[in-house]
Amino acid sequence: MAQKQRPLGRPPQNKNTKSTKDKIVEIATKLFLSKGYQIISMEDVAKECDVTKATVYYYYATKADLFTDAMIQMMARIRENMHKLLSINKPLKERLLDVVKVHLTATMNIDIKSFMRDAKISLSDDHVKQMQQAEDKMYEVLDQVIHKAMQEDEIPKGHSLLSAHAFVALLYVGNYKDVNQKPLIENIDELAVKIVDFYWNGLGH
């Protein structure tokens, strides 16, 4: 009896199968963030992963599918890390400062807004919707923490979800660089303090 053939590009079935997909997503994320969606090809990803292009296509039918999954997983990690930082038992302002420092350090060489804008041009409405849903879950984490702080009178009562969006908007401001790639403030710790102080004052303190 002839042995049943594996679908084209499918890696051998063993305990490493799952890690192959994880490796593809991890490396693809780094490539997309460093060079942009338009420049990176599935062949580039395969080469960096040391697998065949067929293997990448086995897991992801299109580059848009790979990019979308990579961004969703990245946002899930951000949400998880944000949750950990915001769950620490200390004043809200200090927890927010921790979040800003981690964000600025992780994205100091990435123009997130331009990066996402360039990619979305080539994505379907469904891909964009999937990423939007993942992004909304990040806001939910902030919303819940801010809402609790309002209920406990740590900060003035207001619209917690609006406050969450305002905080994230300030994170993006922290990523700003001028034409010479110079940030608003060179020192990340100092920039983080300025951002949180500005936000905190906006809450009514």
Secondary structure, DSSP 8 states (H G I E B T S, - for coil): -------TT----STTHHHHHHHHHHHHHHHHHHH-TTT--HHHHHHHHTS-HHHHHHH-SSHHHHHHHHHHHHHHHHHHHHHHHHTSSS-HHHHHHHHHHHHHHHTTT--HHHHHHHHHTTS-HHHHHHHHHHHHHHHHHHHHHHHHHHHTTSS--S-HHHHHHHHHHHHHHHT-B-TT--BSSS-HHHHHHHHHHHHHHHTT-
